[in-house]
Amino acid sequence: MKNGSEILPVFEPRPGGRRGTVVISAPAKINLFLKVLGVRPDGYHDIFSWFQALDLADTLEIEETSETEIEIDTDRTDLPTGPDNLIHKAIKLLREKYRIRSGFRVTLTKRIPIAAGLGGGSSDAAAAIKAVNHLLNLGLTRTEMAAMGLQIGSDIPFFFSRGQAEVTGRGENVKDLQLATDYDVVLVTPPFGISAAEGYRQVNLDLTDSVQDISLSRCRQVDGLIHAISGMANDLERGLCYSYPVLEEIKRKLAQTGADVVRLSGSGPTLFALYRDRNRTRETLAKAGDGGKWGLALASPVTLPA
């Protein structure tokens, strides 16, 4: 996909008799930086982060059925498909709130690594909400859908944004940004997952830095964006690199390729490297996979349809 383009189409209708079917993309995200500001009374953490959507995406085909069940079929054997799945939770919430009697059959094609800090499960849930809203003509605004998503997971509201956003609170405050997109992203994922709960347990709030001012106008150009986020960090990274030394190894190898920024995304374990120089990107793809032990992907930043 071309850098800076939108992930399209959002909905692709499929003929299916009386009831409808749609196909929808669910993009990954990276945290360009992540500041953890403190623990809230509700047990969540207050954050200050910039999220950026990527063209690496799962695909959901969602069909309305005459049954009463929510069925999820996927190509991944390590992913729960029952009530613990975020897609299932999202559709169940919609059915209860709007007294929907229809059942839904979801076919999920996973491309985003699981429990990798890339928001795959949250994006899938957001896509399911959008799809059901579309199928049943519920007329929900993106603000209303985001509020429903927040009941399920803190990262979900972002996926109702334009794909570039400042995220604060525990994830409920999402402010659209306009950021440069003319760079490449290399993602390296070791063969294990880290839950968000574990990631946040690792953070030492006494060591976090205060939030610094960032010139948004300068971040519309790639040089200004790289300069701004280079001065920030992911506050979860230090503790997780200590607990998982392989993350430090990956980080070091990516830095040796001349990346402009190397950082952990979310609670990891995926690390991303940003490159303005496409030749550096190719060099990284040749060197960073560690003989196939680590998952390796090339992605581009994208905006999302409103």
Secondary structure, 3 states (H helix, E strand, C coil): CCCCCECCCCCEEECCCCCCEEEEEEEEEEEEEEEEEEECCCCCEEEEEEEEEEEEEEEEEEEEECCCCEEEEECCCCCCCCCCCHHHHHHHHHHHHHCCCCEEEEEEECCCCCCCCCCHHHHHHHHHHHHHHHHCCCCCCHHHHHHHHHCCCCCHHHHHCCCEEEEEECCCEEEECCCCCCCEEEEEECCCCCCHHHHHHCCCHHHCCCCCCCCCCHHHCHHHHHHHHHCCCECCHHHHHHHCHHHHHHHHHHHHCCCCEEEECCCCCCEEEEECCHHHHHHHHHHCCHHHCCEEEEECECECCC
